[in-house]
């Protein structure tokens, strides 16, 4: 394994489960043998905050004792995206080679990526022009070390390659290494969850729970959900482009006279 002092690689590590999460420190423990690691992470659980950025109140940050020795560690009273922006645009002097977010306690598959704080933190790294990884696994998975080893391997490969900007969403099945069938390059499944609303009464007022349940429909092949169901590790390359490359013709028709109609009142 390459010593980080020789590799000169610098990794920013963050998450959305907060500074005490086991997944974060399993990663830190493994990555510190291949890179100089700085942890900048939210001070509390921030799962499902998505890409939220704090613009209307000041952010606070403090250096704390790491749970893994020799890893410079800061906690942020803010979101995962806040943590990455603070780190890259303010706190860290010099070049950061890789941003890693995770290991999230909970898979981030299909449409999860739009609300995941884990993926959003990696997205911030990518938007800064830095290769970035989001790593997630099933809640309660006791094989976190596999994800950490995989991250360290990918970090070394990125350091040795000319791959510049990339964003990878990595998910691991809840399996020991000898039961994992393979590593598959996948695309996002279109649907991963069914949302429902549960209503209750607290004695004074109505309240609502938004409930998000896994969708048990058969998944299309070569998607991330399909790979995980097969017992494989899924690696999905993401991009920040949400827009269609060319608008569908029907939409052209729909929009063609809108301004004239608007002016006509
Ligand atoms: Mn989380």
Boltz pocket constraint, residues with backbone or C-beta under 6 A from the ligand:
constraints:
  - pocket:
      binder: B
      contacts: [[A, 16], [A, 17], [A, 46], [A, 47], [A, 48], [A, 104], [A, 105], [A, 106], [A, 118]]
      max_distance: 6.0
